[in-house]
């Protein structure tokens, strides 16, 4: 092949340029230190470098996560250390408080220090790092603990009583402050503790409903660590105290699935009552399916179950629509003072529909309220007649309350007969639930499957049939309540409120030390008119001594009867009663008449005539304080120095102040107490004057204790008559004010004078229903950091499980220190605080273990990162020494090429030009 000069030149130029390119590339490698300047330099090496770099970035992120987790955990550890120091000091104070020689001032100082420690622990609970609150779960942007008032339900046990929400028992009403009640409708579901059906799930489901309820201030519900639900309201930061009232949803309602619809009609399900006009005036709401949310009033109804509504449907319901029917029980109407009728709108077209019900008229702004029994109803004019007359004139809101609770008249295997004020409409209660409370304390709830009013019987009967037979000891002494059971299943009573006082757990048998009652065992009993009962040994031998005394009979079965002694024979110890049946072995308790109304006004200013039911024994009341509890002369107290049993006139240690009590004023006499008595406490309701309550001596279970306290408080009249005292299933007392306008007043309790009963009731001196207590407002979410491939670590401690018990125990310790309850301090309180310390130490140990694990993990990750960095360097970085040698060789070759080119190029160029 012929080689031309042109070919020689081209080949030389190509090699020369390649040599320059190689020198340039090697120069860049030496200057940058990198062997691979672009992927084409080494595709395999590039892939390996990318993998090493990705793994290095991942490891660096794991290291950063671990270091952040350590910072969080170290902050937690510091907080727990501070908490431990606080609790150790509490333990020292508890031990010191068990010294029986401490003065009142010393015990008060210890209790005050406990209160200060509580505030300090509150700050610990709200510890934050980088503005993230470490004990708030996933809600770490706001402090997890706030001071709030709240309403707490009874403990829920899913194993014994799963919560079953159906479309017939899924409604409750909530009132915030002075607003209107808002109805919350729960989604039908069964909560039994299984995954997705826990108490937390229930709280979350309710919270979702509350979120869309439209309250002006947010209303919340949460599940507590001890398996209760709590409702509260407020903002962050706090905007003050808010009041909630929880109320049962309507007990009387019907739910069914529509069978079709038209522009102004709906065909009800086959469970609906097939009687012309039965549902006229009722409200119908579509709660599921087509047309959901629409509310109409039924104007006409036929026996083929077709309802015509007063306004066309916006969206016609169909066979997918589920409806709810509510009877017409509320509205606005005009009344006239002295009149006895009121026209209802909307109203039922059924004869006697409202007879036996209670109608309330009210004006919340003016504080007007009246309640009357409905004795007649004209279904044509919709006019109700009441048993007496109205006391006001004007337009008022009204609500009609069907008979829903009372005492059983009789019972059967699966039935119970209601009181005579029950509905006169067959099937009226069908679909609701009935809860019975028996004399032995047991309760049972059943679904109502039938209801019959029989006016052919004498007297008429009102009989409910339930689903299944009774399984508890239902008797004629059982009480019943018909309700939508949603609120009860959640652990709350009707009209539960944040203005409640919930005490600590008390002893199973509460012993009140006081002079009364006198107790014994019935010796014999003869039924008659009157019946005769023989008291036991130790009863008074004075004739008529027990006249007008209250006698409580406790049957061996647990049934309790109360009567008044009509006459008493001291020689035979025989008391005459109205009770006709008492079993052998029954026990009795005797309490003298200590409350009543002032009789006629005595001539002397230092005298008072007692009620006709007062004792007729001379000087019986001498030395006892008497207090006017209601009416003119209210709150004045005097000491009785002389008493005439014949006239009922008591002479006092000083004259009454101005104004003096008059006939009709109410009084209460405080019987003498034992030296070590524990039967007194003081109570203040709203702006009422403080009243001192004296409890009857004796031993009580929690229900008897609550009943006796309530009777004593309500006897004081005024707003005290609206105070309720209830016993919880876990042996605690719940005290709250309940008025018909649903505006509960605050309650404050104070220790009694020289015979304090608060500590046996589970309360502390000065406790108020308006007292805000620490409330956990975080959630139970876990914060996890990924510290390695498919490996995460939880870094947060959920605050309520740790702090809630501590706050509860501190409050009780403070109370027991003030009450000098040495037994509780040396026993339960010391035990609880030790448990709290142990729990904090265990938690602190878990936190420390996580820190150690993370630190070791960081060391391992750093070592791995170092190895990866070396591998990456081997792939990416150039060997400088080798590269420089190669560059020098290339430079030598380049210089030689230039010299050769200088000799060749001129001749070849001349040849090329030729």
C-alpha positions in Angstrom: 0.0 0.0 0.0 1.3 3.4 -0.9 1.8 5.7 2.1 1.4 9.3 1.1 2.8 12.3 2.9 -0.8 13.3 3.7 -1.4 10.0 5.5 1.8 10.4 7.5 0.8 13.9 8.5 -2.7 12.9 9.5 -1.4 9.9 11.6 1.1 12.1 13.3 -1.5 14.7 14.1 -3.9 12.2 15.6 -1.2 10.6 17.8 0.0 14.0 18.8 -3.5 15.1 19.8 -4.1 11.9 21.8 -0.8 12.5 23.6 -2.0 16.0 24.5 -5.3 14.7 25.6 -3.6 12.1 27.9 -1.4 14.8 29.4 -4.4 17.0 30.0 -6.4 14.2 31.6 -3.5 13.2 33.8 -2.8 16.8 34.8 -6.5 17.1 35.9 -6.2 13.9 37.9 -3.2 15.3 39.7 -4.7 18.7 40.3 -8.2 17.4 41.5 -7.0 14.2 43.1 -9.7 12.2 41.4 -9.1 9.4 39.0 -12.6 9.4 37.5 -13.4 12.7 36.0 -16.5 11.5 34.1 -18.4 8.2 34.0 -16.8 7.2 30.7 -13.4 7.2 32.4 -14.4 4.0 34.3 -18.1 2.9 34.0 -17.6 0.0 36.5 -15.7 2.2 39.0 -18.3 4.9 38.6 -21.1 2.5 39.6 -19.1 1.3 42.6 -18.4 4.9 43.6 -22.1 5.8 43.4 -23.0 2.8 45.6 -20.3 3.6 48.2 -21.4 7.3 48.2 -25.1 6.3 48.7 -24.3 4.0 51.5 -22.1 6.6 53.1 -24.9 9.2 53.0 -27.3 6.7 54.5 -24.9 5.9 57.3 -24.4 9.6 58.0 -28.2 10.1 58.2 -28.4 7.2 60.7 -25.6 8.8 62.7 -27.5 12.1 62.7 -30.8 10.4 63.7 -29.0 8.6 66.5 -27.4 11.8 67.8 -30.8 13.5 67.7 -32.4 10.6 69.5 -29.6 10.7 72.1 -30.3 14.4 72.7 -34.0 13.7 73.2 -33.3 10.7 75.5 -30.7 12.7 77.5 -33.3 15.4 78.0 -35.7 12.8 79.1 -33.2 11.3 81.5 -32.5 14.7 83.0 -36.3 15.3 83.5 -36.7 11.9 85.1 -33.8 12.6 87.4 -35.5 15.8 88.5 -38.8 13.9 88.9 -37.0 11.3 91.1 -35.6 14.0 93.3 -39.1 15.5 93.8 -40.6 12.1 94.6 -37.9 11.3 97.1 -38.7 14.5 98.9 -42.4 13.5 98.8 -41.5 10.2 100.3 -39.6 12.0 103.1 -42.7 14.2 103.8 -45.0 11.2 103.9 -42.8 9.4 106.4 -42.6 12.6 108.5 -46.3 13.0 108.3 -46.9 9.6 110.0 -45.7 11.2 113.2 -48.8 11.5 115.3 -47.3 14.3 117.4 -47.2 16.8 114.5 -49.0 20.0 115.1 -51.7 21.3 112.7 -49.3 23.9 111.5 -46.6 21.4 110.7 -49.0 19.1 108.8 -50.3 22.2 106.9 -46.7 23.2 106.0 -46.0 19.6 104.7 -49.2 19.7 102.6 -48.3 23.1 101.2 -44.9 21.8 100.2 -46.5 18.8 98.5 -48.6 21.3 96.5 -45.5 23.2 95.5 -43.8 20.0 94.5 -46.8 19.2 92.3 -46.3 22.5 90.4 -42.7 21.6 90.0 -43.6 18.2 88.6 -46.0 19.9 86.3 -43.0 21.8 84.8 -41.1 18.6 84.5 -44.1 17.0 82.6 -43.9 20.0 80.2 -40.1 19.7 79.5 -39.2 20.5 75.9 -36.1 20.3 73.7 -35.9 22.6 70.7 -39.6 23.6 71.4 -40.7 20.0 71.2 -42.4 18.7 74.4 -40.9 15.3 75.1 -43.8 13.8 77.1 -46.7 14.7 74.7 -46.6 11.8 72.3 -46.9 12.9 68.7 -48.6 16.2 69.8 -45.3 17.7 70.8 -45.9 21.3 69.7 -48.0 22.3 72.8 -47.4 21.5 76.4 -48.9 18.1 77.2 -50.2 19.2 80.6 -52.7 22.0 81.3 -54.8 22.9 84.3 -58.4 22.1 83.4 -61.8 21.1 85.0 -63.0 17.9 83.6 -65.8 15.3 84.0 -64.6 11.7 84.5 -66.5 8.6 83.9 -66.5 5.3 85.7 -63.9 2.7 84.8 -64.7 0.6 81.8 -64.1 -3.2 81.7 -64.5 -4.5 78.2 -64.2 -8.1 79.3 -67.3 -7.8 81.6 -69.2 -5.2 79.6 -68.3 -4.5 76.0 -69.6 -1.2 74.7 -72.2 -1.9 72.0 -73.3 1.2 70.1 -76.3 0.6 67.9 -78.5 2.9 65.9 -81.0 2.8 68.8 -78.5 3.8 71.6 -76.0 6.1 70.0 -77.0 9.6 71.0 -75.8 11.9 73.8 -76.2 15.7 74.3 -73.4 18.0 75.3 -73.8 21.6 76.6 -70.8 24.0 76.7 -71.0 26.8 79.2 -74.3 28.7 78.6 -74.9 27.4 75.0 -77.5 25.0 73.8 -77.2 21.3 74.0 -75.6 19.8 70.9 -76.5 16.2 70.0 -73.6 13.8 69.3 -74.5 10.8 67.3 -72.0 7.9 67.6 -71.3 5.5 64.8 -72.7 2.0 65.6 -69.9 -0.2 66.6 -68.8 -2.7 69.2 -65.8 -1.9 71.4 -64.5 -4.9 73.1 -60.8 -4.2 73.6 -59.7 -6.0 70.4 -57.4 -4.2 67.9 -59.3 -1.3 66.4 -62.0 -1.5 69.1 -60.1 -0.2 72.2 -61.0 2.6 74.6 -58.5 4.8 72.7 -60.3 4.0 69.5 -63.6 4.9 71.1 -62.2 8.2 72.3 -60.8 9.0 68.9 -64.2 8.2 67.3 -66.0 10.4 69.7 -63.4 13.2 69.2 -64.1 13.1 65.5 -67.8 13.8 66.2 -66.9 16.6 68.6 -64.6 18.2 66.1 -67.5 18.7 63.7 -70.1 19.6 66.3 -69.5 23.3 66.0 -68.6 24.3 69.6 -67.3 27.8 70.1 -64.5 26.4 72.3 -62.9 23.1 71.5 -64.4 20.1 73.4 -62.2 17.1 73.9 -62.5 13.5 75.1 -59.7 11.2 76.0 -59.0 7.8 77.4 -57.1 7.7 80.7 -54.5 5.1 81.8 -57.0 3.7 84.3 -59.6 2.9 81.6 -61.9 5.9 81.9 -63.2 8.5 79.5 -62.8 12.2 80.4 -64.4 15.2 78.7 -63.0 18.7 79.0 -63.0 22.0 77.0 -60.5 24.8 76.5 -57.9 26.3 74.3 -54.1 26.7 74.4 -53.1 28.9 76.1 -55.9 28.4 78.5 -58.8 30.9 78.2 -60.3 30.1 81.6 -62.7 27.6 83.1 -65.4 26.0 80.9 -68.4 24.0 82.0 -69.7 20.9 80.3 -72.9 19.1 80.9 -73.5 15.6 79.5 -77.1 14.5 79.0 -78.8 11.3 77.8 -80.0 11.3 74.3 -83.7 10.7 73.7 -84.8 7.4 75.2 -88.0 7.3 73.1 -87.1 7.1 69.4 -87.4 4.7 66.5 -84.9 3.8 63.9 -85.6 1.9 60.7 -84.8 1.5 57.0 -87.0 3.1 54.5 -88.8 1.1 51.9 -89.1 3.9 49.4 -89.9 7.6 49.1 -91.5 10.3 47.0 -91.3 14.1 46.8 -93.1 14.6 50.1 -93.3 11.0 51.4 -91.4 8.2 52.9 -92.4 4.6 53.4 -91.2 3.4 56.8 -89.9 0.0 57.7 -92.0 -2.9 58.8 -91.0 -2.3 62.4 -92.9 1.0 62.5 -96.3 1.0 64.2 -99.1 0.5 61.7 -101.8 2.9 63.1 -103.3 5.9 61.4 -101.9 9.3 62.6 -99.5 7.6 65.1 -96.4 9.5 63.9 -98.1 12.8 63.1 -96.0 15.6 64.5 -92.9 13.4 64.9 -89.6 14.6 63.6 -87.9 12.3 61.0 -84.2 12.6 60.2 -82.4 10.6 57.5 -79.2 9.4 59.3 -77.7 7.2 56.6 -78.0 6.6 52.9 -79.7 8.7 50.3 -80.8 12.1 51.6 -78.7 11.8 54.7 -78.9 14.8 57.1 -82.4 16.0 56.0 -84.9 16.7 58.8 -88.6 17.0 58.3 -91.8 16.9 60.4 -94.5 14.3 59.7 -97.8 15.9 58.9 -99.8 12.7 58.1 -99.3 9.0 58.6 -101.4 6.0 57.4 -101.6 2.4 58.6 -99.7 1.2 55.6 -96.7 3.0 57.1 -96.5 5.8 54.6 -95.5 9.2 56.2 -96.2 12.5 54.5 -93.8 15.3 55.5 -94.7 19.0 55.8 -92.0 20.1 53.4 -90.8 18.3 50.2 -87.5 16.4 50.4 -84.5 18.1 48.9 -83.3 14.6 47.9 -85.9 11.9 47.9 -85.1 9.0 50.3 -85.1 5.5 48.9 -84.5 1.9 50.1 -80.9 2.8 51.1 -82.1 5.5 53.5 -82.0 4.9 57.3 -84.3 7.2 59.3 -84.7 8.2 62.9 -88.1 9.2 64.4 -88.4 11.4 67.5 -91.7 12.3 69.2 -92.7 16.0 69.5 -91.6 16.9 73.0 -90.2 20.4 72.6 -91.4 23.8 71.3 -92.4 27.3 72.2 -95.8 28.4 73.4 -97.7 31.1 75.3 -99.1 30.6 78.8 -101.1 32.8 81.2 -100.6 33.1 84.9 -103.4 31.2 86.6 -104.2 29.2 83.5 -103.9 25.4 83.3 -103.5 24.8 79.5 -100.9 25.2 76.9 -101.1 24.6 73.1 -98.3 22.5 71.6 -96.8 22.8 68.2 -95.7 20.4 66.8 -97.8 17.8 68.6 -99.1 14.3 68.5 -102.5 13.4 67.1 -102.8 10.4 69.4 -105.3 10.4 72.2 -103.8 10.7 75.7 -100.3 10.7 74.2 -98.9 13.2 76.8 -101.0 12.2 79.8 -98.8 11.3 82.8 -95.8 13.1 81.4 -94.1 16.1 83.0 -94.0 19.5 81.1 -91.4 22.0 81.9 -91.5 25.7 80.8 -88.4 27.8 81.1 -86.5 31.0 80.3 -82.8 30.6 80.9 -82.0 34.3 80.7 -84.6 35.2 83.3 -84.1 32.1 85.3 -87.7 31.1 85.2 -88.6 27.5 85.5 -91.8 25.6 86.2 -92.7 21.9 86.1 -96.2 20.4 86.1 -97.8 17.0 85.6 -99.9 16.7 82.5 -103.4 15.4 83.4 -105.2 15.8 80.0 -104.6 16.1 76.3 -106.9 17.0 73.4 -105.4 15.4 70.3 -107.7 17.5 68.0 -106.7 20.9 69.4 -103.2 19.8 70.7 -104.0 21.4 74.0 -102.4 20.1 77.2 -104.0 20.4 80.6 -101.8 20.5 83.7 -102.8 19.4 87.2 -102.5 22.8 88.8 -101.9 26.3 87.2 -99.1 28.3 85.7 -97.4 30.9 87.8 -96.1 33.2 85.0 -97.3 34.8 81.8 -95.6 35.0 78.5 -93.9 33.0 75.7 -91.7 30.2 77.0 -89.8 27.3 75.7 -91.2 24.0 76.9 -90.0 20.4 77.0 -92.1 17.4 77.8 -90.5 14.6 79.8 -91.9 11.1 79.4 -91.9 8.8 82.5 -88.5 7.2 82.4 -87.6 6.2 86.0 -89.2 5.0 89.1 -89.6 1.9 91.4 -90.9 -1.4 90.1 -94.5 -2.2 91.0 -94.0 -5.9 90.2 -91.9 -8.0 88.0 -91.8 -11.3 86.1 -89.1 -13.5 84.6 -88.6 -11.1 81.6 -90.9 -8.2 82.5 -91.3 -5.3 84.9 -94.3 -3.2 85.8 -93.8 0.5 85.8 -95.3 3.2 88.0 -98.7 4.7 87.2 -97.2 7.8 85.5 -95.8 5.7 82.7 -97.1 6.2 79.1 -100.6 5.2 78.1 -99.5 4.4 74.6 -98.7 0.7 73.7 -95.2 0.1 72.4 -94.1 3.6 73.5 -90.8 2.4 75.0 -90.0 -0.4 72.5 -86.4 -0.1 71.3 -85.1 1.7 74.3 -83.1 0.1 77.1 -84.1 -0.3 80.8 -81.6 -0.5 83.6 -82.7 -1.9 87.0 -80.8 -1.3 90.2 -81.7 -3.9 92.8 -81.7 -3.6 96.7 -78.6 -5.8 96.8 -76.7 -3.2 94.7 -76.6 -5.2 91.5 -77.6 -3.6 88.2 -78.8 -5.0 84.9 -79.6 -3.5 81.5 -82.0 -5.0 79.0 -83.4 -4.1 75.6 -87.2 -3.3 75.7 -89.0 -5.5 73.2 -92.6 -4.8 74.3 -94.7 -2.4 76.2 -98.4 -2.7 77.1 -100.8 -0.3 78.8 -103.8 -2.3 80.2 -106.6 0.0 81.3 -109.0 -3.0 81.9 -107.0 -4.0 84.9 -107.7 -2.4 88.3 -105.6 -0.4 88.8 -104.3 -0.1 85.2 -100.9 -1.8 84.5 -97.9 -0.5 82.6 -95.8 -3.5 81.7 -92.5 -3.7 79.9 -91.1 -6.9 78.4 -87.4 -7.2 77.9 -85.1 -9.3 75.7 -84.2 -12.4 77.7 -84.8 -13.2 81.4 -83.5 -11.2 84.3 -80.2 -12.6 85.6 -80.0 -10.4 88.8 -82.2 -10.3 91.9 -84.9 -8.1 90.5 -87.6 -7.4 93.2 -90.4 -5.0 93.9 -87.8 -2.9 95.6 -85.8 -2.5 92.4 -85.6 0.9 90.8 -85.5 1.3 87.0 -84.4 3.9 84.4 -85.3 3.9 80.7 -82.7 5.6 78.5 -80.6 5.7 75.5 -77.7 3.8 77.1 -74.9 5.5 75.1 -73.9 7.8 78.0 -74.2 5.1 80.6 -72.1 2.7 78.6 -69.4 5.4 78.4 -69.4 5.5 82.2 -71.4 8.7 82.8 -74.7 9.5 84.5 -77.3 11.7 83.0 -76.4 15.4 83.4 -72.8 14.6 84.5 -70.8 17.8 84.6 -67.3 19.2 84.9 -68.5 21.0 88.0 -68.3 17.8 89.9 -66.3 16.7 92.9 -64.9 13.2 92.5 -63.4 11.9 95.7 -60.8 9.2 96.3 -61.6 5.6 96.9 -63.0 5.0 100.4 -63.2 2.0 102.6 -65.7 -0.7 101.6 -67.4 -0.2 104.9 -67.5 3.4 106.1 -67.8 3.9 109.8 -69.3 7.2 110.9 -68.8 8.0 114.6 -71.8 10.0 116.0 -74.4 9.7 118.6 -77.1 8.6 116.2 -78.5 6.3 114.9 -79.3 3.9 117.6 -79.0 0.4 116.2 -80.2 -3.1 117.0 -81.9 -6.3 115.8 -85.7 -6.6 115.5 -86.8 -8.9 118.3 -90.3 -9.6 117.0 -92.8 -8.2 114.5 -96.6 -8.3 114.3 -98.3 -7.0 111.1 -101.4 -5.0 111.5 -102.9 -1.5 111.5 -100.6 -0.3 112.9 -97.9 -3.0 112.9 -95.9 -3.6 116.1 -92.1 -4.0 116.2 -90.2 -4.9 119.4 -86.8 -3.2 119.7 -83.7 -4.8 121.0 -82.0 -4.5 124.4 -80.7 -1.1 125.1 -83.7 0.7 123.7 -85.2 3.5 125.9 -87.6 2.5 128.6 -89.3 5.9 128.5 -92.8 5.9 127.0 -93.2 7.9 123.7 -89.4 8.4 123.6 -89.1 7.3 120.0 -92.3 9.0 118.8 -91.7 10.6 115.4 -88.2 9.0 115.1 -87.2 7.6 111.7 -86.7 3.9 111.7 -84.7 2.2 108.9 -85.2 -1.5 108.5 -82.4 -3.5 106.8 -83.7 -6.9 105.7 -81.4 -9.9 105.6 -81.9 -9.8 101.8 -80.4 -6.3 101.7 -83.8 -4.6 101.0 -84.2 -1.4 103.0 -87.5 0.2 104.3 -87.9 3.5 106.0 -90.9 4.5 108.2 -91.8 6.8 111.1 -92.6 5.6 114.6 -96.2 6.4 115.5 -96.1 5.5 119.1 -93.7 3.8 121.6 -94.2 1.7 124.8 -91.1 1.9 126.9 -92.1 -1.0 129.2 -92.4 -3.5 126.3 -90.0 -1.7 123.9 -92.8 -1.9 121.3 -92.9 0.6 118.5 -96.0 1.1 116.2 -95.3 1.4 112.5 -97.0 1.5 109.1 -94.7 -1.2 107.6 -96.6 -4.4 107.1 -93.7 -6.9 106.4 -90.4 -7.4 108.2 -88.4 -10.6 108.0 -86.9 -12.3 111.1 -83.3 -11.2 111.7 -83.8 -7.8 110.2 -81.8 -4.9 111.7 -83.0 -1.4 112.5 -81.5 2.1 112.8 -83.2 4.9 114.8 -82.7 8.6 114.1 -84.4 11.4 116.0 -86.3 14.1 114.1 -83.6 16.8 113.6 -85.0 18.7 110.5 -88.3 20.4 110.0 -90.2 23.6 109.5 -90.7 26.3 112.1 -94.2 26.2 113.6 -96.1 29.3 114.7 -94.1 32.3 115.9 -93.4 32.2 119.7 -94.0 35.2 121.8 -90.4 35.4 123.0 -87.5 36.4 120.6 -85.3 33.7 122.1 -87.7 30.9 121.4 -88.7 28.8 118.4 -91.5 26.3 117.9 -90.3 23.1 116.3 -92.2 21.1 113.7 -95.0 18.8 114.7 -92.8 15.8 113.9 -90.2 16.9 116.5 -89.5 14.8 119.6 -92.0 15.1 122.4 -89.5 14.3 125.1 -88.8 17.2 127.4 -85.3 18.6 127.2 -84.4 16.1 124.4 -82.7 18.9 122.3 -81.0 20.7 125.2 -77.4 21.7 124.4 -77.9 21.1 120.6 -77.2 23.8 118.0 -80.2 24.7 115.8 -79.6 26.4 112.4 -82.1 28.0 110.1 -81.3 26.5 106.8 -83.9 28.1 104.5 -86.5 30.9 104.5 -86.5 34.0 106.7 -83.7 34.0 109.3 -81.5 31.8 107.1 -78.1 30.8 108.4 -78.6 31.9 112.0 -77.5 29.4 114.6 -78.4 29.3 118.3 -78.0 26.7 121.2 -81.1 25.2 122.7 -81.1 25.6 126.5 -84.6 24.3 127.3 -87.2 22.3 125.4 -90.9 21.6 126.2 -91.9 18.4 124.6 -95.6 19.1 125.0 -95.6 22.4 123.1 -92.5 21.8 121.0 -91.1 25.2 122.0 -87.3 25.4 122.4 -85.7 28.2 124.4 -82.4 29.5 123.0 -79.2 30.9 124.4 -79.9 34.3 122.8 -82.5 36.1 120.8 -82.8 35.7 117.0 -81.2 38.4 114.9 -83.1 40.5 112.4 -85.0 39.1 110.5 -86.0 36.3 112.8 -87.3 32.9 111.5 -91.0 32.7 110.9 -93.5 29.9 110.3 -92.3 27.9 107.3 -88.6 28.6 107.7 -86.6 25.4 107.7 -84.3 24.3 110.5 -81.7 21.6 111.2 -80.6 20.5 114.7 -77.1 19.2 115.2 -77.2 16.2 117.7 -74.2 15.9 120.1 -71.2 14.0 118.7 -68.9 11.6 120.3 -65.5 12.8 121.4 -63.8 11.1 118.5 -66.6 11.9 116.1 -66.1 12.1 112.3 -69.5 13.1 111.2 -69.4 16.8 110.1 -68.4 18.7 107.0 -69.3 22.1 105.6 -70.5 22.7 102.1 -71.1 25.8 99.9 -73.1 25.7 96.7 -72.8 28.7 94.3 -73.5 31.9 96.2 -75.6 30.1 98.9 -74.4 30.5 102.5 -72.2 27.7 103.8 -74.0 24.9 105.6 -72.6 22.5 108.1 -73.8 18.9 107.6 -74.0 16.4 110.5 -74.0 12.7 109.3 -75.8 9.9 111.1 -73.5 7.5 113.0 -73.2 3.9 111.8 -71.6 1.7 109.3 -72.4 2.1 105.6 -71.6 0.7 102.3 -70.8 3.2 99.6 -74.3 3.4 98.2 -75.9 3.8 101.6 -73.3 6.4 102.5 -74.0 8.4 99.3 -77.7 8.3 99.9 -77.5 9.5 103.5 -75.2 12.4 102.5 -77.5 13.5 99.7 -80.5 13.4 102.0 -78.7 15.5 104.6 -77.6 18.1 102.0 -80.9 18.3 100.1 -82.8 18.9 103.4 -81.1 22.3 103.6 -83.3 23.6 100.8 -82.6 26.3 98.2 -79.9 25.3 95.8 -78.8 22.6 98.2 -81.9 20.7 97.2 -80.4 20.3 93.8 -77.2 18.6 95.0 -76.7 15.0 94.0 -74.3 12.5 95.7 -73.6 9.3 93.8 -71.5 6.2 94.5 -69.1 5.0 91.7 -68.4 1.3 91.1 -64.9 1.8 92.5 -66.1 3.1 95.9 -65.8 6.8 95.3 -68.2 9.6 95.9 -69.3 12.0 93.2 -70.9 15.2 94.3 -72.4 17.8 91.9 -75.2 20.4 91.5 -78.0 19.7 89.1 -80.7 22.1 88.2 -83.5 21.9 85.7 -81.9 24.7 83.5 -78.7 22.6 83.3 -76.6 25.4 84.7 -74.7 23.6 87.5 -73.3 25.7 90.3 -69.8 25.2 91.9 -69.5 23.2 95.1 -66.9 23.7 97.7 -66.3 21.4 100.7 -64.7 22.3 104.0 -63.8 20.4 107.1 -66.3 20.1 109.9 -65.8 21.8 113.2 -64.0 19.4 115.6 -65.5 16.3 113.9 -64.3 16.3 110.3 -65.9 13.8 108.0 -64.3 14.8 104.7 -61.4 12.4 105.0 -63.7 9.4 105.3 -65.7 10.8 102.3 -62.5 10.9 100.2 -62.2 14.7 100.0 -59.8 17.4 101.2 -60.6 20.6 103.0 -61.3 23.5 100.6 -61.7 21.3 97.5 -63.9 23.0 94.9 -65.6 21.7 91.7 -64.0 24.8 90.0 -60.5 23.7 91.0 -58.4 23.0 87.9 -56.2 19.9 88.0 -53.4 18.7 85.8 -54.8 17.3 82.6 -52.9 15.4 80.0 -53.6 16.7 76.5 -51.0 15.0 74.4 -51.7 11.7 72.7 -50.3 8.1 72.9 -48.4 8.3 69.7 -44.8 7.0 69.6 -41.9 8.9 68.1 -39.4 6.6 66.4 -36.1 7.3 64.8 -34.6 5.0 62.1 -31.1 4.1 63.3 -30.2 1.4 60.9 -31.7 -0.5 57.9 -35.2 -1.7 59.0 -34.4 -0.8 62.6 -36.2 1.9 64.6 -36.1 3.0 68.2 -38.8 4.7 70.2 -37.4 7.7 71.9 -40.4 9.2 73.8 -42.1 8.4 77.0 -45.9 8.8 77.0 -46.7 11.4 79.7 -50.1 10.2 81.0 -49.0 6.8 82.0 -46.1 8.2 84.0 -47.5 11.5 85.4 -51.2 10.9 85.9 -50.8 8.5 88.8 -48.3 10.8 90.4 -50.6 13.8 90.3 -53.4 11.7 91.8 -51.2 10.4 94.6 -49.8 13.8 95.4 -53.4 15.2 95.7 -54.3 12.4 98.1 -51.2 12.8 100.2 -51.8 16.5 100.5 -55.3 15.7 101.7 -54.3 13.0 104.1 -51.6 15.3 105.6 -54.2 18.0 106.3 -56.6 15.5 107.7 -53.9 13.8 109.9 -54.9 10.5 108.3 -51.9 8.6 109.7 -53.2 5.2 108.7 -53.4 6.3 105.0 -50.1 8.0 105.1 -48.2 5.1 106.6 -50.0 2.6 104.4 -51.5 3.4 101.0 -49.8 6.8 100.4 -46.3 5.5 101.3 -46.9 2.4 99.1 -48.1 4.5 96.2 -45.2 6.9 96.3 -42.7 4.1 96.4 -44.4 2.6 93.3 -44.1 5.9 91.6 -40.4 6.1 92.4 -39.8 2.6 91.2 -41.7 3.3 88.0 -39.7 6.4 87.3 -36.4 4.5 88.0 -37.4 1.7 85.7 -38.3 4.2 83.0 -35.0 6.0 83.5 -33.2 2.7 83.2 -34.9 2.0 79.9 -33.9 5.4 78.7 -30.3 4.9 79.7 -30.2 1.5 78.0 -31.4 3.1 74.8 -28.7 5.8 75.1 -26.0 3.1 75.5 -27.3 1.2 72.6 -27.4 4.3 70.4 -23.8 5.3 71.4 -22.5 1.9 70.5 -24.5 2.0 67.3 -22.9 5.4 66.5 -19.4 3.9 67.0 -20.2 1.0 64.8 -21.7 3.3 62.1 -18.7 5.6 62.2 -16.3 2.6 61.7 -18.4 1.4 58.8 -18.4 4.9 57.3 -14.6 5.0 57.6 -14.3 1.7 55.7 -16.7 2.9 53.0 -14.7 6.1 52.7 -11.5 4.2 52.1 -13.2 2.0 49.5 -14.6 5.0 47.8 -11.2 6.6 47.8 -9.7 3.5 46.2 -12.2 3.7 43.4 -12.4 7.5 42.9 -9.0 8.9 44.0 -5.9 9.0 42.0 -2.5 7.6 43.1 -0.6 10.9 43.0 3.0 9.4 42.9 2.1 7.1 40.1 0.2 9.8 38.2 3.1 12.2 38.4 5.5 9.5 37.1 3.1 8.8 34.2 2.7 12.5 33.6 6.5 13.0 33.4 6.8 10.1 31.0 4.1 11.5 28.8 5.8 15.0 28.9 9.1 13.4 27.8 7.3 11.6 25.0 5.5 14.9 24.1 8.8 16.8 23.9 10.4 14.1 21.7 7.4 14.2 19.4 7.7 17.9 19.1 11.4 17.6 18.1 10.6 14.9 15.5 7.9 17.0 14.2 10.2 19.9 13.7 12.4 17.9 11.4 9.6 16.2 9.5 7.0 18.9 9.1 8.8 21.5 6.9 9.7 18.9 4.2 6.4 17.1 4.3 4.6 20.3 4.1 6.6 21.4 1.0 5.9 18.1 -0.5 2.3 18.4 0.4 2.0 21.8 -1.2 3.7 20.5 -4.4 
